[in-house]
Amino acid sequence: MGFLNVHARAEFGSDKMKKVALFGTEHLFCDQYCLEPGQSQKVHAHDSATKLYYVLDGAIEATVGEETRTLQAGDLAFAEPGKIHGITNRSNARARVLVVMGPNPNL
Amino acid sequence: MGFLNVHARAEFGSDKMKKVALFGTEHLFCDQYCLEPGQSQKVHAHDSATKLYYVLDGAIEATVGEETRTLQAGDLAFAEPGKIHGITNRSNARARVLVVMGPNPNL
């Protein structure tokens, strides 16, 4: 099963940002993060992994290192190893983000 | 520099599919592949890496393993280690694909 539609896999949660696992190998995982207004992934860092956020829909505020920007569909943010990163939906609409992290800490 | 707009980084080539490098670390690289009608990335495999294609714009025909499908914006294909994969733009319009591969063979 090497194919999927990302939009069809959207799922939101009322309590917190929903992480929808799309696929994973030892090398990387790919998730869809779905954020209701006000939801976030707190700023954090991984010493030995690289992460990217690609905005699919809506707008998020993304922090990478010392910089914070508002991103919209088509914008990408990436965090090199050790760099702090996080996202918050400060808009009034839902937002969805494609997330890839490698290597996969879960496998 | 942890931010970029993917659409603004589109570049096409008349001779072959254009690979636009967006960023890379030892863990993964992220490119944008831009395909004029008829252009392709030939089917191939990586023994020790995982790759994903996420269609940004237009339509491509993607092969993963023994399966070939036509994918449009929002569709994703992924190839686990050792699995053959490739893409062809069989449409009459340009197509763009976000590509992530980990680990990065170039670093």
Backbone of each chain as ProteinMPNN parsed JSONL, in Angstrom:
{"seq_chain_A": "MGFLNVHARAEFGSDKMKKVALFGTEHLFCDQYCLEPGQSQKVHAHDSATKLYYVLDGAIEATVGEETRTLQAGDLAFAEPGKIHGITNRSNARARVLVVMGPNPNL", "coords_chain_A": {"N_chain_A": [[0.843, -1.198, 0.0], [1.279, 1.713, -1.179], [0.164, 4.178, -1.613], [-1.825, 7.076, -0.948], [-4.478, 9.398, -0.129], [-4.015, 12.524, 1.09], [-5.728, 14.6, 1.932], [-8.101, 13.245, 2.357], [-7.573, 11.981, 4.662], [-7.836, 13.645, 6.798], [-8.365, 14.52, 10.175], [-9.854, 15.903, 12.96], [-9.512, 16.995, 16.37], [-11.254, 17.881, 19.325], [-10.021, 18.408, 21.706], [-7.215, 18.57, 21.479], [-4.485, 19.249, 19.149], [-4.624, 17.115, 16.368], [-2.749, 14.31, 15.507], [-2.288, 12.589, 12.646], [-1.216, 9.597, 11.599], [0.425, 8.832, 8.631], [2.308, 7.246, 7.155], [5.202, 5.21, 7.888], [8.68, 4.426, 8.131], [11.824, 2.984, 9.185], [13.414, 5.084, 8.46], [12.024, 7.48, 8.208], [9.055, 9.262, 9.318], [5.735, 10.111, 8.234], [3.262, 12.344, 8.861], [-0.033, 13.785, 9.199], [-0.842, 16.803, 10.579], [-3.566, 18.142, 12.228], [-5.161, 21.049, 13.016], [-7.365, 22.681, 15.064], [-8.644, 26.039, 15.515], [-6.543, 27.794, 17.741], [-5.202, 25.546, 18.667], [-2.06, 23.741, 19.129], [1.358, 22.648, 18.513], [3.675, 22.378, 20.891], [6.69, 24.279, 21.268], [9.7, 22.569, 20.747], [12.582, 20.383, 20.624], [14.659, 18.139, 18.68], [17.463, 16.261, 19.174], [18.723, 14.587, 17.355], [17.384, 14.45, 14.889], [15.599, 15.479, 11.928], [13.078, 17.732, 11.004], [10.211, 18.568, 9.015], [7.634, 20.906, 8.247], [4.915, 21.228, 6.149], [2.6, 23.393, 4.905], [-0.691, 22.6, 4.287], [-3.294, 23.558, 4.245], [-5.129, 26.374, 5.332], [-3.777, 28.516, 7.915], [-0.806, 28.776, 9.838], [1.126, 29.66, 12.722], [4.506, 29.458, 12.823], [7.387, 28.479, 14.591], [10.856, 28.425, 14.281], [13.922, 27.877, 15.571], [15.064, 31.048, 16.425], [13.148, 32.407, 15.106], [9.857, 33.409, 14.182], [7.091, 32.889, 12.138], [4.156, 33.597, 10.165], [2.597, 31.138, 8.333], [1.251, 29.953, 5.257], [-0.783, 27.925, 3.003], [1.398, 26.09, 0.968], [3.681, 27.057, 2.036], [6.7, 26.19, 3.732], [8.377, 24.946, 6.569], [11.422, 24.134, 8.172], [13.283, 22.205, 10.511], [16.445, 21.802, 11.548], [18.636, 19.324, 13.093], [18.505, 19.623, 16.621], [17.437, 22.149, 16.614], [15.009, 24.318, 17.894], [11.439, 24.024, 17.478], [8.018, 24.606, 16.569], [4.412, 24.816, 16.245], [1.472, 26.855, 15.915], [-1.995, 27.334, 15.645], [-3.243, 30.273, 15.068], [-5.315, 31.369, 13.8], [-8.787, 31.814, 12.751], [-9.742, 29.625, 11.525], [-9.686, 26.134, 10.562], [-6.565, 24.339, 10.273], [-4.179, 22.488, 8.341], [-1.324, 20.4, 8.222], [1.382, 18.917, 6.575], [3.699, 16.669, 7.803], [7.023, 15.681, 8.106], [9.436, 13.611, 9.556], [12.736, 12.59, 10.132], [15.492, 10.61, 11.347], [13.051, 7.998, 12.108], [11.762, 8.115, 15.27], [10.178, 6.249, 16.423], [10.527, 3.713, 15.462]], "CA_chain_A": [[0.0, 0.0, 0.0], [2.178, 2.855, -1.269], [-0.574, 5.352, -2.094], [-2.917, 7.569, -0.104], [-4.877, 10.791, -0.326], [-3.779, 13.202, 2.368], [-6.915, 15.363, 2.344], [-9.117, 12.291, 2.827], [-7.137, 11.468, 5.957], [-7.922, 14.706, 7.809], [-9.159, 14.24, 11.384], [-9.64, 16.941, 13.969], [-9.932, 16.664, 17.73], [-11.663, 19.1, 20.03], [-9.196, 18.638, 22.886], [-5.857, 18.994, 21.113], [-4.064, 19.001, 17.772], [-4.675, 15.697, 16.027], [-1.671, 13.795, 14.653], [-2.755, 11.449, 11.863], [-0.054, 8.91, 11.011], [0.184, 8.442, 7.238], [3.133, 6.053, 6.987], [6.503, 5.337, 8.525], [9.701, 3.382, 8.056], [12.883, 3.355, 10.117], [14.103, 6.295, 7.99], [11.224, 8.692, 8.414], [7.607, 9.103, 9.37], [4.962, 11.173, 7.615], [1.991, 12.534, 9.55], [-0.792, 14.997, 8.94], [-1.294, 17.441, 11.806], [-4.807, 18.885, 11.999], [-5.264, 21.99, 14.133], [-8.476, 23.609, 15.228], [-8.162, 27.337, 16.002], [-6.012, 27.806, 19.1], [-4.405, 24.35, 18.981], [-0.645, 23.928, 18.811], [2.411, 21.731, 18.951], [4.582, 23.246, 21.645], [8.08, 24.363, 20.803], [10.55, 21.505, 21.286], [13.721, 20.107, 19.728], [15.167, 16.763, 18.608], [18.911, 16.368, 18.998], [19.253, 13.766, 16.266], [16.389, 14.255, 13.83], [15.237, 16.644, 11.114], [11.62, 17.756, 10.794], [9.647, 19.616, 8.168], [6.208, 21.194, 8.22], [4.455, 21.814, 4.887], [1.214, 23.795, 5.162], [-1.627, 22.114, 3.277], [-4.554, 24.275, 4.253], [-5.223, 27.276, 6.47], [-2.581, 29.28, 8.275], [-0.237, 28.5, 11.155], [2.301, 30.413, 13.136], [5.565, 28.473, 13.033], [8.652, 28.935, 15.152], [12.05, 27.596, 14.074], [15.012, 28.642, 16.167], [14.639, 32.317, 17.02], [12.259, 33.102, 14.183], [8.457, 32.997, 14.134], [6.43, 33.442, 10.962], [2.852, 33.055, 9.789], [2.727, 30.369, 7.097], [0.002, 29.555, 4.606], [-0.63, 26.786, 2.091], [2.537, 26.24, 0.07], [4.871, 27.429, 2.812], [7.383, 25.072, 4.379], [9.354, 25.271, 7.616], [12.202, 22.944, 8.527], [14.126, 22.329, 11.704], [17.621, 20.93, 11.563], [18.81, 18.699, 14.414], [18.813, 20.504, 17.743], [16.78, 23.445, 16.495], [13.652, 24.304, 18.44], [10.391, 24.252, 16.484], [6.656, 24.389, 17.029], [3.386, 25.485, 15.433], [0.217, 27.228, 16.572], [-3.033, 27.875, 14.767], [-3.778, 31.505, 15.669], [-6.381, 31.873, 12.922], [-10.148, 31.416, 13.132], [-10.137, 28.5, 10.677], [-8.864, 24.945, 10.707], [-5.323, 24.294, 9.491], [-3.608, 21.15, 8.201], [0.104, 20.473, 7.925], [2.079, 17.661, 6.299], [4.894, 16.669, 8.659], [7.951, 14.565, 7.898], [10.586, 13.629, 10.458], [13.654, 11.476, 9.941], [14.947, 9.257, 11.299], [11.812, 7.767, 12.839], [12.094, 7.734, 16.65], [9.24, 5.224, 16.885], [10.845, 2.407, 14.866]], "C_chain_A": [[0.88, 1.25, 0.0], [1.506, 4.136, -1.692], [-1.631, 5.777, -1.079], [-3.257, 9.0, -0.477], [-4.822, 11.499, 1.018], [-5.04, 13.917, 2.849], [-7.985, 14.438, 2.937], [-8.797, 11.762, 4.219], [-7.145, 12.542, 7.04], [-8.817, 14.257, 8.959], [-8.823, 15.305, 12.412], [-10.105, 16.455, 15.331], [-10.243, 17.936, 18.485], [-10.718, 19.425, 21.183], [-7.787, 19.116, 22.556], [-5.597, 18.71, 19.641], [-4.056, 17.51, 17.496], [-3.495, 15.346, 15.106], [-2.199, 12.551, 13.957], [-1.532, 10.81, 11.19], [-0.39, 8.459, 9.593], [1.022, 7.218, 6.854], [4.456, 6.28, 7.708], [7.393, 4.158, 8.19], [10.752, 3.757, 9.101], [13.503, 4.718, 9.751], [13.349, 7.579, 8.262], [9.775, 8.319, 8.69], [6.97, 10.312, 8.707], [3.598, 11.204, 8.276], [1.249, 13.701, 8.911], [-1.214, 15.547, 10.297], [-2.5, 18.313, 11.466], [-5.088, 19.747, 13.22], [-6.536, 22.824, 14.058], [-7.885, 24.961, 15.676], [-7.696, 27.241, 17.456], [-5.146, 26.61, 19.445], [-2.959, 24.525, 18.512], [0.17, 22.67, 19.092], [3.468, 22.62, 19.604], [6.0, 23.204, 21.088], [8.925, 23.323, 21.532], [11.695, 21.288, 20.306], [14.061, 18.627, 19.773], [16.661, 16.854, 18.313], [19.395, 15.694, 17.722], [18.2, 13.465, 15.209], [16.126, 15.591, 13.143], [13.736, 16.59, 10.876], [11.237, 18.849, 9.805], [8.139, 19.679, 8.352], [5.887, 21.802, 6.848], [2.965, 22.127, 5.051], [0.322, 23.41, 3.982], [-2.83, 23.026, 3.126], [-4.604, 25.162, 5.489], [-3.902, 27.984, 6.725], [-2.11, 28.865, 9.666], [0.874, 29.491, 11.447], [3.36, 29.383, 13.482], [6.801, 29.15, 13.604], [9.739, 27.934, 14.791], [13.225, 28.414, 14.586], [14.46, 29.931, 16.765], [13.606, 33.056, 16.192], [10.844, 32.516, 14.214], [7.791, 33.686, 12.959], [5.036, 32.857, 10.811], [2.991, 32.414, 8.421], [1.347, 30.0, 6.57], [0.27, 28.405, 3.644], [0.498, 27.053, 1.089], [3.811, 26.645, 0.782], [5.402, 26.211, 3.559], [8.331, 25.613, 5.439], [10.131, 24.004, 7.934], [13.118, 23.245, 9.695], [15.252, 21.3, 11.615], [17.813, 20.366, 12.972], [19.168, 19.733, 15.489], [18.089, 21.829, 17.725], [15.358, 23.379, 17.059], [12.637, 24.644, 17.352], [9.035, 23.949, 17.103], [5.696, 25.158, 16.144], [2.151, 25.771, 16.279], [-0.755, 27.74, 15.518], [-3.66, 29.083, 15.449], [-4.893, 32.1, 14.816], [-7.747, 31.439, 13.465], [-10.639, 30.224, 12.323], [-9.233, 27.308, 10.967], [-7.601, 25.045, 9.843], [-4.829, 22.857, 9.455], [-2.184, 21.26, 7.686], [0.624, 19.067, 7.648], [3.411, 17.714, 7.052], [5.745, 15.45, 8.317], [9.09, 14.713, 8.895], [11.446, 12.399, 10.208], [14.884, 11.665, 10.812], [13.707, 9.141, 12.19], [12.131, 7.315, 14.261], [11.224, 6.578, 17.162], [9.551, 3.829, 16.347], [12.337, 2.12, 15.02]], "O_chain_A": [[1.193, 1.787, 1.063], [2.178, 5.089, -2.088], [-2.255, 4.937, -0.431], [-2.445, 9.72, -1.059], [-5.506, 11.111, 1.966], [-5.383, 13.851, 4.029], [-8.679, 14.798, 3.888], [-9.651, 11.164, 4.875], [-6.525, 12.366, 8.089], [-9.888, 13.689, 8.745], [-7.654, 15.572, 12.695], [-10.989, 15.603, 15.428], [-9.574, 18.953, 18.306], [-10.618, 20.58, 21.596], [-7.228, 19.959, 23.259], [-6.374, 18.026, 18.976], [-3.541, 16.727, 18.296], [-3.274, 15.988, 14.079], [-2.523, 11.562, 14.616], [-0.901, 11.414, 10.323], [-1.391, 7.773, 9.384], [0.495, 6.261, 6.287], [4.784, 7.403, 8.09], [6.921, 3.039, 7.991], [10.585, 4.74, 9.823], [14.045, 5.413, 10.61], [13.944, 8.627, 8.513], [9.319, 7.227, 8.352], [7.567, 11.386, 8.623], [2.865, 10.215, 8.256], [1.833, 14.499, 8.177], [-1.865, 14.852, 11.078], [-2.457, 19.118, 10.536], [-5.235, 19.234, 14.329], [-6.749, 23.574, 13.106], [-6.754, 25.013, 16.161], [-8.388, 26.668, 18.298], [-4.414, 26.655, 20.435], [-2.666, 25.333, 17.631], [-0.265, 21.763, 19.803], [4.066, 23.486, 18.965], [6.433, 22.205, 20.512], [8.879, 23.207, 22.757], [11.759, 21.948, 19.269], [13.792, 17.943, 20.761], [17.07, 17.453, 17.318], [20.344, 16.152, 17.085], [18.133, 12.349, 14.693], [16.388, 16.664, 13.686], [13.185, 15.529, 10.58], [11.854, 19.914, 9.763], [7.467, 18.673, 8.577], [6.516, 22.777, 6.436], [2.163, 21.228, 5.306], [0.543, 23.829, 2.846], [-3.325, 23.243, 2.02], [-4.174, 24.755, 6.569], [-3.029, 28.039, 5.859], [-2.922, 28.633, 10.561], [1.473, 30.076, 10.544], [3.139, 28.528, 14.339], [7.205, 30.23, 13.172], [9.564, 26.73, 14.975], [13.49, 29.511, 14.094], [13.493, 29.901, 17.527], [13.225, 34.181, 16.515], [10.659, 31.3, 14.265], [7.9, 34.9, 12.791], [4.767, 31.749, 11.276], [3.441, 33.049, 7.467], [0.409, 29.768, 7.332], [1.41, 27.966, 3.489], [0.543, 28.104, 0.449], [4.897, 26.586, 0.206], [4.647, 25.327, 3.961], [9.004, 26.621, 5.225], [9.558, 22.915, 7.963], [13.644, 24.347, 9.853], [15.018, 20.092, 11.61], [17.224, 20.866, 13.931], [20.022, 20.596, 15.284], [18.119, 22.565, 18.712], [14.597, 22.471, 16.723], [12.91, 25.424, 16.44], [8.919, 23.148, 18.03], [6.102, 26.039, 15.387], [1.828, 25.042, 17.217], [-0.377, 28.486, 14.615], [-4.519, 28.928, 16.316], [-5.36, 33.207, 15.081], [-7.839, 30.784, 14.503], [-11.807, 29.846, 12.414], [-8.156, 27.455, 11.544], [-7.576, 25.738, 8.826], [-5.027, 22.097, 10.404], [-1.874, 22.093, 6.835], [0.338, 18.135, 8.399], [4.154, 18.69, 6.946], [5.244, 14.328, 8.248], [9.642, 15.8, 9.064], [10.927, 11.289, 10.086], [15.299, 12.807, 11.009], [13.364, 10.067, 12.925], [12.71, 6.245, 14.448], [11.508, 6.001, 18.212], [8.901, 2.86, 16.739], [12.812, 1.071, 14.584]]}, "seq_chain_B": "MGFLNVHARAEFGSDKMKKVALFGTEHLFCDQYCLEPGQSQKVHAHDSATKLYYVLDGAIEATVGEETRTLQAGDLAFAEPGKIHGITNRSNARARVLVVMGPNPNL", "coords_chain_B": {"N_chain_B": [[17.946, 29.906, 8.201], [15.006, 28.732, 8.043], [12.676, 28.651, 6.601], [10.552, 28.589, 3.718], [8.882, 29.25, 0.585], [7.25, 26.926, -1.279], [5.922, 26.96, -3.78], [6.933, 29.261, -4.936], [9.384, 28.448, -5.611], [9.364, 26.993, -7.909], [10.687, 25.571, -10.866], [11.119, 24.937, -14.217], [12.386, 22.723, -16.757], [13.287, 22.429, -20.175], [14.495, 20.222, -21.22], [14.574, 18.035, -19.427], [12.978, 16.584, -16.49], [12.918, 18.841, -13.812], [14.82, 19.039, -10.904], [14.47, 20.667, -7.996], [16.305, 21.64, -5.364], [15.311, 21.969, -2.048], [15.898, 21.864, 0.745], [18.302, 20.223, 2.879], [19.525, 17.771, 5.173], [21.678, 15.533, 6.995], [19.823, 13.618, 7.58], [17.593, 13.699, 5.877], [16.496, 14.741, 2.571], [14.744, 17.404, 0.911], [13.07, 18.029, -1.964], [11.734, 19.811, -4.803], [10.115, 18.489, -7.498], [9.725, 19.293, -10.838], [7.724, 18.87, -13.564], [7.423, 18.964, -16.975], [4.911, 18.246, -19.48], [5.172, 14.851, -20.434], [7.662, 14.451, -19.269], [9.756, 12.623, -16.921], [10.672, 10.715, -13.958], [12.615, 8.023, -13.997], [11.757, 4.635, -13.21], [13.152, 3.293, -10.3], [15.16, 2.098, -7.526], [16.0, 2.311, -4.012], [18.126, 0.794, -1.85], [18.485, 1.346, 0.835], [16.915, 3.495, 1.721], [14.073, 5.668, 2.191], [11.43, 6.999, 0.321], [9.194, 9.695, -0.452], [6.558, 10.956, -2.506], [4.678, 13.817, -2.897], [1.93, 15.165, -4.394], [1.753, 18.359, -5.652], [0.653, 19.976, -7.61], [-1.114, 19.666, -10.658], [-1.038, 16.531, -12.472], [0.301, 13.269, -12.058], [1.61, 10.132, -13.175], [2.263, 7.547, -11.097], [4.476, 4.992, -10.103], [4.78, 2.449, -7.751], [6.392, -0.245, -6.5], [4.593, -2.948, -7.725], [2.479, -1.522, -8.588], [0.704, 0.986, -10.391], [-0.497, 4.249, -10.494], [-2.634, 7.052, -11.263], [-2.023, 10.174, -9.97], [-3.164, 13.06, -8.225], [-3.208, 16.535, -7.1], [-2.743, 16.535, -3.637], [-2.56, 13.858, -3.369], [-0.452, 11.18, -2.285], [2.48, 9.239, -2.637], [4.476, 6.549, -1.504], [7.657, 4.985, -1.119], [9.001, 2.259, 0.291], [12.179, 1.028, 1.648], [14.071, -0.493, -0.926], [11.957, -0.803, -2.624], [10.72, -0.443, -5.9], [10.23, 2.642, -7.661], [8.809, 5.439, -9.382], [7.991, 8.306, -11.469], [5.815, 9.789, -13.91], [4.823, 12.395, -16.057], [2.021, 12.265, -17.658], [0.133, 13.946, -18.548], [-1.308, 16.893, -20.144], [-0.454, 19.154, -19.006], [1.675, 21.114, -16.844], [3.293, 19.627, -13.983], [3.861, 19.424, -10.454], [5.788, 18.205, -7.754], [6.29, 17.465, -4.362], [9.091, 16.16, -2.818], [10.479, 13.887, -0.581], [13.279, 12.337, 0.798], [14.867, 9.981, 2.847], [17.519, 8.23, 4.55], [19.703, 11.017, 3.657], [21.397, 10.642, 0.732], [23.346, 12.25, -0.211], [24.763, 13.535, 1.715]], "CA_chain_B": [[16.897, 30.03, 7.187], [14.185, 27.54, 8.164], [11.367, 28.888, 5.983], [10.543, 28.857, 2.285], [7.624, 28.999, -0.117], [7.534, 25.897, -2.282], [5.426, 27.369, -5.094], [7.837, 30.284, -5.468], [10.646, 27.801, -6.0], [9.156, 26.146, -9.093], [11.55, 25.819, -12.037], [10.947, 23.864, -15.201], [13.435, 22.622, -17.771], [12.714, 21.882, -21.407], [15.157, 18.961, -21.604], [14.2, 16.937, -18.523], [12.38, 16.95, -15.214], [13.82, 19.682, -13.012], [14.85, 18.799, -9.461], [14.827, 21.884, -7.275], [16.638, 21.303, -3.974], [14.736, 22.929, -1.104], [16.835, 21.843, 1.87], [18.756, 18.879, 3.206], [20.424, 17.492, 6.285], [22.09, 14.137, 6.859], [18.674, 12.724, 7.796], [16.679, 13.696, 4.737], [16.464, 15.934, 1.714], [13.436, 17.785, 0.403], [13.177, 18.655, -3.282], [10.529, 19.962, -5.607], [10.299, 18.016, -8.868], [8.843, 20.027, -11.754], [7.661, 18.053, -14.781], [6.655, 19.336, -18.159], [4.264, 17.069, -20.057], [6.068, 13.857, -21.025], [8.889, 14.234, -18.492], [9.611, 11.566, -15.916], [11.784, 10.13, -13.214], [12.524, 6.59, -14.312], [11.586, 3.708, -12.095], [14.426, 2.89, -9.7], [14.981, 1.714, -6.121], [17.099, 2.581, -3.077], [18.118, -0.312, -0.881], [18.534, 1.78, 2.234], [16.304, 4.809, 1.913], [12.623, 5.763, 2.02], [11.099, 8.214, -0.441], [7.781, 10.02, -0.677], [6.129, 11.953, -3.485], [3.385, 14.445, -2.587], [1.6, 15.957, -5.583], [1.396, 19.739, -5.343], [-0.062, 20.639, -8.705], [-1.145, 18.848, -11.864], [-1.266, 15.089, -12.307], [1.394, 12.394, -12.477], [1.426, 8.689, -13.052], [3.306, 7.082, -10.173], [4.629, 3.555, -9.894], [5.461, 1.98, -6.538], [6.295, -1.694, -6.564], [3.915, -3.449, -8.929], [1.252, -0.752, -8.805], [0.819, 2.289, -11.05], [-1.739, 5.015, -10.35], [-2.603, 8.473, -11.59], [-2.166, 10.951, -8.738], [-3.404, 14.489, -8.387], [-2.858, 17.329, -5.919], [-3.26, 15.959, -2.398], [-2.211, 12.437, -3.31], [0.908, 10.892, -1.84], [2.986, 7.884, -2.875], [5.728, 6.35, -0.764], [8.407, 3.776, -1.447], [9.842, 1.751, 1.378], [13.497, 0.621, 1.134], [14.117, -1.597, -1.867], [10.787, -0.83, -3.499], [10.897, 0.398, -7.084], [9.325, 3.786, -7.728], [9.097, 6.413, -10.428], [6.832, 9.135, -11.838], [5.768, 10.324, -15.281], [3.734, 13.326, -16.322], [1.365, 11.878, -18.91], [-0.93, 14.914, -18.826], [-0.931, 17.969, -21.066], [-0.147, 20.341, -18.205], [2.803, 20.962, -15.924], [3.02, 19.009, -12.688], [4.899, 19.658, -9.439], [5.729, 17.187, -6.707], [7.197, 17.613, -3.226], [9.774, 14.872, -2.665], [11.349, 13.768, 0.598], [13.967, 11.062, 0.894], [15.747, 9.864, 4.0], [18.477, 9.308, 4.823], [20.183, 11.789, 2.522], [22.575, 9.99, 0.163], [24.31, 13.27, -0.665], [25.459, 14.143, 2.859]], "C_chain_B": [[16.033, 28.777, 7.191], [12.827, 27.661, 7.498], [11.513, 29.088, 4.478], [9.154, 28.623, 1.725], [7.905, 28.077, -1.288], [7.111, 26.359, -3.675], [6.367, 28.392, -5.747], [9.14, 29.688, -5.975], [10.463, 26.852, -7.185], [10.093, 26.565, -10.222], [11.392, 24.639, -12.968], [12.113, 23.885, -16.193], [12.867, 21.967, -19.012], [13.298, 20.512, -21.742], [14.762, 17.78, -20.725], [13.555, 17.491, -17.263], [13.381, 17.751, -14.386], [13.684, 19.317, -11.537], [15.323, 20.071, -8.784], [15.075, 21.513, -5.817], [16.089, 22.377, -3.047], [15.566, 23.009, 0.176], [17.261, 20.402, 2.107], [19.595, 18.877, 4.467], [20.897, 16.055, 6.07], [20.89, 13.191, 6.909], [17.738, 12.613, 6.61], [16.96, 14.882, 3.832], [15.04, 16.146, 1.249], [13.648, 18.559, -0.884], [11.778, 18.969, -3.802], [10.867, 19.473, -7.01], [9.255, 18.706, -9.743], [8.891, 19.336, -13.113], [6.804, 18.696, -15.859], [5.952, 18.075, -18.664], [5.286, 16.134, -20.704], [7.318, 13.576, -20.217], [8.656, 13.233, -17.361], [10.861, 11.388, -15.064], [11.635, 8.622, -13.375], [12.402, 5.75, -13.052], [12.96, 3.226, -11.619], [14.143, 2.508, -8.243], [16.211, 2.119, -5.316], [17.047, 1.513, -2.003], [17.936, 0.179, 0.552], [17.994, 3.188, 2.426], [14.804, 4.7, 1.648], [12.333, 7.058, 1.277], [9.59, 8.423, -0.473], [7.651, 11.081, -1.746], [4.783, 12.504, -3.022], [3.05, 15.403, -3.738], [1.069, 17.329, -5.179], [0.433, 20.32, -6.361], [-0.003, 19.754, -9.94], [-1.357, 17.39, -11.523], [-0.029, 14.332, -12.765], [0.928, 10.943, -12.412], [2.59, 8.199, -12.195], [3.292, 5.569, -10.091], [5.336, 3.338, -8.567], [5.284, 0.47, -6.509], [5.606, -2.108, -7.85], [2.697, -2.628, -9.304], [1.544, 0.605, -9.441], [-0.524, 2.99, -10.959], [-1.549, 6.432, -10.861], [-2.919, 9.255, -10.322], [-2.364, 12.418, -9.057], [-3.056, 15.213, -7.085], [-3.528, 16.751, -4.675], [-2.976, 14.48, -2.271], [-0.734, 12.272, -2.968], [1.253, 9.445, -2.195], [4.268, 7.73, -2.077], [6.329, 4.991, -1.105], [9.293, 3.418, -0.271], [11.178, 1.272, 0.789], [13.38, -0.579, 0.207], [12.965, -1.639, -2.846], [11.007, 0.067, -4.715], [9.845, 1.501, -7.1], [9.766, 4.727, -8.838], [7.83, 7.173, -10.765], [6.964, 9.607, -13.277], [4.596, 11.294, -15.378], [3.129, 12.984, -17.683], [0.232, 12.84, -19.273], [-0.429, 15.955, -19.835], [-0.55, 19.249, -20.333], [1.082, 20.067, -17.334], [2.366, 20.301, -14.622], [4.184, 19.302, -11.75], [4.678, 18.718, -8.267], [6.736, 17.542, -5.608], [7.775, 16.225, -2.933], [10.624, 14.913, -1.403], [11.974, 12.393, 0.563], [14.895, 11.07, 2.095], [16.284, 8.451, 4.105], [18.956, 9.947, 3.531], [21.443, 11.143, 1.954], [23.67, 10.969, -0.215], [25.105, 13.888, 0.476], [25.977, 13.07, 3.808]], "O_chain_B": [[16.294, 27.85, 6.424], [11.923, 26.876, 7.782], [12.485, 29.688, 4.018], [8.348, 27.896, 2.307], [8.694, 28.4, -2.176], [7.85, 26.175, -4.642], [6.565, 28.38, -6.962], [9.903, 30.346, -6.682], [11.317, 26.001, -7.435], [10.268, 27.752, -10.497], [11.517, 23.485, -12.558], [12.735, 24.921, -16.43], [12.053, 21.048, -18.915], [12.677, 19.729, -22.46], [14.628, 16.657, -21.211], [13.581, 18.694, -17.003], [14.549, 17.378, -14.277], [12.582, 19.288, -10.99], [16.459, 20.499, -8.985], [14.147, 21.114, -5.113], [16.366, 23.562, -3.235], [15.897, 24.101, 0.636], [16.643, 19.472, 1.589], [20.281, 19.848, 4.785], [20.549, 15.432, 5.067], [20.933, 12.095, 6.35], [17.156, 11.556, 6.365], [17.563, 15.876, 4.236], [14.236, 15.216, 1.195], [14.309, 19.597, -0.905], [10.779, 18.454, -3.3], [11.795, 19.979, -7.64], [8.064, 18.703, -9.434], [9.949, 19.226, -13.733], [5.612, 18.938, -15.668], [6.349, 16.962, -18.318], [6.165, 16.585, -21.44], [7.98, 12.564, -20.446], [7.53, 13.023, -16.909], [11.949, 11.849, -15.41], [10.647, 8.031, -12.939], [12.883, 6.118, -11.98], [13.806, 2.813, -12.412], [13.001, 2.592, -7.79], [17.31, 2.252, -5.854], [16.032, 1.351, -1.326], [17.312, -0.49, 1.375], [18.543, 3.976, 3.196], [14.333, 3.778, 0.981], [12.926, 8.095, 1.574], [8.814, 7.469, -0.515], [8.491, 11.971, -1.885], [3.85, 11.738, -2.781], [3.803, 16.336, -4.017], [0.074, 17.444, -4.464], [-0.486, 21.062, -6.014], [1.035, 19.161, -10.236], [-1.8, 17.053, -10.425], [0.613, 14.711, -13.746], [-0.01, 10.593, -11.695], [3.754, 8.413, -12.531], [2.233, 4.945, -10.019], [6.361, 3.96, -8.288], [4.16, -0.032, -6.496], [5.987, -1.672, -8.937], [1.962, -2.983, -10.225], [2.504, 1.283, -9.077], [-1.56, 2.418, -11.298], [-0.431, 6.948, -10.887], [-3.946, 9.032, -9.681], [-1.811, 12.947, -10.022], [-2.662, 14.589, -6.1], [-4.734, 16.508, -4.665], [-3.129, 13.903, -1.194], [0.106, 13.103, -3.313], [0.422, 8.546, -2.067], [5.061, 8.667, -1.98], [5.628, 4.007, -1.342], [10.2, 4.16, 0.108], [11.3, 1.125, -0.427], [12.687, -1.551, 0.507], [12.985, -2.42, -3.797], [11.435, 1.212, -4.572], [8.726, 1.323, -6.62], [10.945, 4.796, -9.184], [6.73, 6.757, -10.402], [8.066, 9.797, -13.791], [3.516, 11.039, -14.845], [3.661, 13.366, -18.726], [-0.537, 12.577, -20.198], [0.707, 15.9, -20.306], [-0.348, 20.295, -20.951], [1.465, 18.916, -17.126], [1.209, 20.408, -14.216], [5.334, 19.416, -12.176], [3.549, 18.467, -7.846], [7.887, 17.877, -5.891], [7.039, 15.246, -2.816], [11.39, 15.852, -1.184], [11.29, 11.397, 0.327], [15.616, 12.039, 2.334], [15.554, 7.519, 3.769], [18.647, 9.468, 2.44], [22.466, 11.101, 2.638], [24.796, 10.566, -0.507], [26.02, 14.676, 0.239], [26.589, 13.389, 4.827]]}, "name": "protein", "num_of_chains": 2, "seq": "MGFLNVHARAEFGSDKMKKVALFGTEHLFCDQYCLEPGQSQKVHAHDSATKLYYVLDGAIEATVGEETRTLQAGDLAFAEPGKIHGITNRSNARARVLVVMGPNPNLMGFLNVHARAEFGSDKMKKVALFGTEHLFCDQYCLEPGQSQKVHAHDSATKLYYVLDGAIEATVGEETRTLQAGDLAFAEPGKIHGITNRSNARARVLVVMGPNPNL"}
